[in-house]
Amino acid sequence: MALYSRQRWRRLKSRAWTLPRIARGLRLFFPMTRDVMGGRYRPVPWKAFALMAGAIGYLVMPFDLIPDFILPFGLLDDAVIVSWLLARVDEQLDAYRAWQDGRSR
């Protein structure tokens, strides 16, 4: 039982960076979109756009894995899936982050 608790605690600790990653991805996604639309950043990160569209689509779509009217679980499934997608958006923005850091020097 103690081994199971330690493994579970390690798993939770490894996911502690999820919220900061989501915030960092959201802060960077919109300036990246402006740079792509303005032609300043050329390698278009299509996967980041697809993941963001998927996150927004899942939030507004009336059909979910668990319907929203099942209150605690319906909203929880939205939060888990959307946060997972937004964390993946942050991963896709590494090249843009490096480009932006090089430009600011």
SEFITOR-476552 format. One record per residue: residue number from 0; z negated, y, x of N, C-alpha, C in turn; residue in three letters. Coordinates in steps of 0.2 Angstrom, whole numbers, padded with zeros to 4 digits. Atoms other than C-alpha are relative to their C-alpha. Example, Ala and Ser with C-alpha at 12.3 -4.5 7.8 and 13.67 -1.06 7.14 Angstrom:
2
    i   n_up  n_north  n_east  ca_up  ca_north  ca_east   c_up  c_north  c_east   aa
    0   0000    -0006    0004  -0039     -0022     0062   0000     0006    0004  ALA
    1   0001    -0006   -0004  -0036     -0005     0068  -0003     0005   -0004  SER
% end
This chain:
105
    i   n_up  n_north  n_east  ca_up  ca_north  ca_east   c_up  c_north  c_east   aa
    0   0000    -0006    0004   0000      0000     0000   0000     0006    0004  MET
    1   0000    -0006   -0004  -0004      0012     0014   0006     0001    0004  ALA
    2  -0006    -0001   -0003   0012      0009     0022   0005     0003   -0004  LEU
    3  -0005    -0003    0005   0022      0013     0006  -0002     0007    0000  TYR
    4   0002    -0007    0001   0012      0029     0005   0002     0004    0006  SER
    5  -0002    -0004   -0006   0016      0034     0023   0008     0001    0000  ARG
    6  -0008     0000    0001   0035      0030     0020   0002     0005   -0005  GLN
    7  -0002    -0005    0005   0035      0040     0004  -0002     0007    0003  ARG
    8   0002    -0007   -0003   0026      0055     0013   0005     0002    0005  TRP
    9  -0005    -0002   -0005   0039      0055     0027   0006     0002   -0003  ARG
   10  -0006    -0002    0004   0053      0055     0014  -0001     0007   -0003  ARG
   11   0001    -0007    0003   0046      0070     0006   0000     0005    0005  LEU
   12   0000    -0005   -0005   0043      0079     0022   0007     0001    0003  LYS
   13  -0007    -0001   -0002   0061      0076     0027   0004     0004   -0005  SER
   14  -0004    -0004    0005   0067      0084     0011  -0003     0007   -0001  ARG
   15   0003    -0006    0001   0056      0099     0013   0005     0006    0002  ALA
   16  -0005    -0005   -0002   0071      0109     0021   0005     0001   -0006  TRP
   17  -0005     0000    0005   0081      0107     0005   0000     0007   -0003  THR
   18   0000    -0006    0003   0075      0123    -0004   0003     0006    0005  LEU
   19  -0003    -0005   -0005   0078      0134     0012   0008    -0001    0001  PRO
   20  -0007     0001   -0001   0095      0126     0014   0004     0002   -0006  ARG
   21  -0003    -0003    0006   0100      0130    -0004   0000     0007    0000  ILE
   22   0000    -0008    0000   0095      0148    -0002   0004     0002    0005  ALA
   23  -0005    -0002   -0006   0104      0149     0015   0007    -0001   -0002  ARG
   24  -0007     0001    0002   0120      0142     0007   0002     0005   -0005  GLY
   25  -0002    -0005    0005   0119      0153    -0008   0001     0007    0003  LEU
   26   0000    -0007   -0003   0116      0169     0003   0007     0000    0004  ARG
   27  -0006     0000   -0004   0131      0164     0014   0007    -0001   -0004  LEU
   28  -0006     0002    0004   0143      0157     0000   0004     0006   -0002  PHE
   29  -0003    -0006    0003   0147      0174    -0008   0003     0004    0005  PHE
   30  -0004    -0004   -0005   0151      0184     0008   0006    -0004    0003  PRO
   31  -0005     0004   -0002   0161      0169     0014   0006     0000   -0005  MET
   32  -0005    -0001    0005   0171      0170    -0002   0004     0007    0000  THR
   33  -0003    -0007   -0001   0174      0189     0000   0004     0000    0007  ARG
   34  -0004     0000   -0006   0180      0185     0018   0006    -0004   -0001  ASP
   35  -0006     0005    0001   0192      0171     0012   0005     0004   -0004  VAL
   36  -0005    -0004    0005   0199      0182    -0002   0003     0006    0003  MET
   37  -0003    -0006   -0004   0201      0197     0010   0004    -0002    0006  GLY
   38  -0004     0003   -0006   0210      0186     0023  -0003     0001    0006  GLY
   39   0003    -0001   -0006   0197      0189     0036  -0002    -0007    0003  ARG
   40   0002     0006   -0002   0192      0171     0037   0005    -0005   -0003  TYR
   41  -0006     0004    0002   0207      0159     0037  -0002    -0008   -0001  ARG
   42   0001     0007    0001   0200      0141     0038  -0004    -0001   -0007  PRO
   43   0003     0000    0007   0197      0140     0019  -0004    -0007   -0001  VAL
   44   0004     0006    0001   0182      0128     0016   0000    -0003   -0007  PRO
   45  -0001     0003    0006   0189      0119     0001  -0006    -0004   -0003  TRP
   46   0005     0004    0002   0175      0107     0000  -0006     0004   -0002  LYS
   47   0006    -0005    0002   0162      0121    -0001   0002     0003   -0007  ALA
   48  -0002    -0002    0007   0172      0128    -0016  -0001    -0005   -0005  PHE
   49   0000     0006    0005   0173      0111    -0024  -0007    -0002   -0002  ALA
   50   0007     0001    0001   0155      0108    -0022  -0004     0005   -0005  LEU
   51   0003    -0006    0004   0150      0125    -0029   0003     0000   -0007  MET
   52  -0003     0001    0007   0162      0122    -0044  -0003    -0005   -0004  ALA
   53   0003     0006    0003   0154      0105    -0047  -0007     0002   -0002  GLY
   54   0007    -0002    0002   0136      0113    -0047   0000     0004   -0006  ALA
   55   0000    -0005    0006   0141      0127    -0059   0003    -0004   -0006  ILE
   56  -0002     0004    0006   0151      0115    -0070  -0005    -0005   -0003  GLY
   57   0005     0005    0003   0137      0102    -0071  -0006     0004   -0004  TYR
   58   0005    -0004    0003   0125      0116    -0076   0002     0002   -0007  LEU
   59  -0002    -0003    0006   0136      0123    -0090   0003    -0006   -0005  VAL
   60  -0003     0006    0004   0143      0106    -0096  -0005    -0002   -0005  MET
   61   0005     0003    0005   0135      0100    -0112  -0002    -0007    0001  PRO
   62   0002     0007   -0001   0136      0082    -0107  -0003    -0001    0007  PHE
   63   0003     0001   -0006   0124      0077    -0093  -0002    -0008    0000  ASP
   64   0003     0007   -0001   0117      0060    -0086  -0006    -0001   -0005  LEU
   65   0006     0000    0004   0101      0064    -0096   0001     0007   -0004  ILE
   66  -0001    -0006    0004   0104      0076    -0111  -0006     0005    0001  PRO
   67   0005    -0005   -0001   0094      0093    -0109  -0005     0000   -0006  ASP
   68   0005     0000    0005   0085      0091    -0126  -0005    -0005    0001  PHE
   69   0005     0004   -0002   0075      0077    -0118  -0004     0004    0005  ILE
   70   0002    -0006   -0004   0065      0091    -0111  -0002    -0001    0008  LEU
   71   0002     0000   -0007   0056      0086    -0095   0006    -0003    0005  PRO
   72  -0005     0004   -0004   0069      0073    -0089   0007     0003    0000  PHE
   73  -0007    -0003    0001   0085      0082    -0095   0001     0006    0005  GLY
   74  -0001    -0006   -0005   0081      0098    -0085  -0001    -0002    0007  LEU
   75   0002     0003   -0007   0074      0088    -0070   0007    -0003    0003  LEU
   76  -0006     0003   -0003   0091      0079    -0068   0005     0005    0001  ASP
   77  -0004    -0005   -0002   0100      0095    -0069  -0002     0003    0007  ASP
   78   0002    -0003   -0006   0089      0102    -0055   0001    -0004    0006  ALA
   79  -0002     0004   -0006   0091      0087    -0044   0007     0000    0002  VAL
   80  -0007     0000   -0002   0109      0086    -0045   0003     0006    0002  ILE
   81  -0003    -0006   -0003   0113      0104    -0043  -0003     0002    0006  VAL
   82   0003    -0002   -0006   0101      0106    -0029   0003    -0004    0005  SER
   83  -0003     0004   -0005   0109      0091    -0020   0007     0003    0001  TRP
   84  -0006    -0003   -0001   0126      0099    -0023   0000     0006    0005  LEU
   85   0001    -0006   -0004   0120      0116    -0016  -0002    -0001    0007  LEU
   86   0002     0002   -0007   0112      0108    -0001   0007    -0002    0004  ALA
   87  -0006     0002   -0003   0129      0100     0003   0005     0006    0001  ARG
   88  -0003    -0007   -0001   0137      0118     0001  -0002     0003    0007  VAL
   89   0003    -0003   -0006   0126      0124     0015   0003    -0004    0006  ASP
   90  -0003     0004   -0005   0132      0109     0026   0008     0002    0002  GLU
   91  -0007    -0001    0000   0150      0114     0023   0001     0007    0003  GLN
   92  -0001    -0007   -0003   0147      0132     0029  -0002     0001    0007  LEU
   93   0001     0000   -0007   0143      0128     0047   0005     0004    0004  ASP
   94  -0006    -0004   -0003   0160      0134     0053   0000     0007   -0001  ALA
   95   0000    -0007    0002   0159      0150     0044  -0006     0004    0003  TYR
   96   0006    -0003   -0003   0141      0153     0050   0002     0001    0008  ARG
   97  -0001    -0001   -0007   0147      0151     0068   0005     0005    0001  ALA
   98  -0005    -0005    0000   0162      0162     0065  -0003     0007   -0001  TRP
   99   0003    -0007    0001   0151      0176     0058  -0005     0002    0005  GLN
  100   0004    -0001   -0005   0139      0174     0072   0004     0003    0006  ASP
  101  -0004    -0002   -0006   0153      0176     0085   0003     0007   -0002  GLY
  102  -0003    -0006    0002   0160      0191     0075  -0005     0006    0001  ARG
  103   0006    -0005    0000   0143      0200     0075  -0002     0002    0007  SER
  104   0002    -0001   -0007   0141      0199     0094   0004     0006    0003  ARG
% end
